[in-house]
Amino acid sequence: MSSALQGVGLGIWGVIFYLYLNLGEVGFAPDFIGNMFSVGAIATGLIALPAGLLCERIGTKRAILVSLAANLFNIVQTFVLQPSILLIASLVSGLIATLGWVASAPFMVEDTTPHERTFLFSMNFATWTITGVVGSLLGGVMPDLFNSAMGLATGAVAGSAVGYRITLVLASVASAAAVVPILLIKANHNGPRQEMKALLSFRNIKSWSTIIKFMIPVAIVGLGAGFIIPLFNVFFKLRYSASSEMIGTIFALGNVTVGIASLAGPLLSERLGKLRAIVATQFLSMPFIMLVTVSPNLALSAGAYLARGTLMQMNMPLESAFQMEMVTESERATTSGVMTMADNIPRAVSSSISGGMMSGNDFYTPFLITTMAYFASSSLFYVLFRKAKTEPLESLRTV
């Protein structure tokens, strides 16, 4: 239920927030939007490790509750359109949201067995993404519906900002409401809280070499993803003159295909093993990355976008579970924080660069760099973990 509410709220927000900023009435160019994403991603990267340590101290459930409630803070970004305030709001939002993101994987691992864990991660991811379909569709049509009802201008270019603001507020409320189902969960994990002094000295970390080996491929793929992922909606608008309804539909279909594919993750993992399943789907996604930008029309580009997202994100729950199984219980939240940091700091840098490229109508170079980064990351990931064994660490788990 909590994932469903988050899916709806974030689905709406993801489709229209940057389109809202890029409205003629609001007037922000893609380069500023890229910089704004960079600020949030930098905040996420810098706070991720401290967030992991805090989760070890206060518990993953409390961390998730704080993070979800803080979605209401996003309303500030909707109404205060001064560049400096937007950047600060993006920074604060990124800081708080990171706490919940870091806590989610350890929270699900704490009371699951190895056999059911892959299914749980995949099912949760599928719920989150499929309900994001509803959010994406709503995000695509609600601004014009509200504007039409009030007799205001519609459209992704000249539409009134009023309908967009109403929709974004509803999205923030839906995401914050995800607190309620989490409150109803009674976690069975009763492990001792670790002392902050021990956490700050990293005495809880027993698998530094493993964590570092995870960090390197994650950082490379984060660098590549930053060139295209945050600006897909702006890309479709500028490259193919897509309307907000079209973009919302594309994002909704993307959530459908990713959600369905993620349910196939456990079957693929059983057949190939987690590592090979992760790497195979990543390699298969790469041709479609370039097809998105070289396609002669929106339909073909959207089809490539759907294929890329399905293949690349099918492995996300598998990779998350794989990471958590490769470290001990006492370091899982910290590891999650380190991975978030490794992903977001490079992503922040590349999204800022990509925003400038797209402002200059360069839609080819960002996709080429992303493809190269994905190839390097996937190859390295396989080399580093091809002989990995996850089962022995389960003996270290306390219940």
PyMOL commands that set and color helices and strands:
alter all, ss='L'
color gray80, all
select helices_A, chain A and resi 2-21+30-58+60-79+83-109+114-149+161-176+179-183+196-200+208-225+229-240+244-263+265-272+274-294+298-314+316-325+329-359+365-385+391-396
alter helices_A, ss='H'
color red, helices_A
deselect
rebuild
show_as cartoon
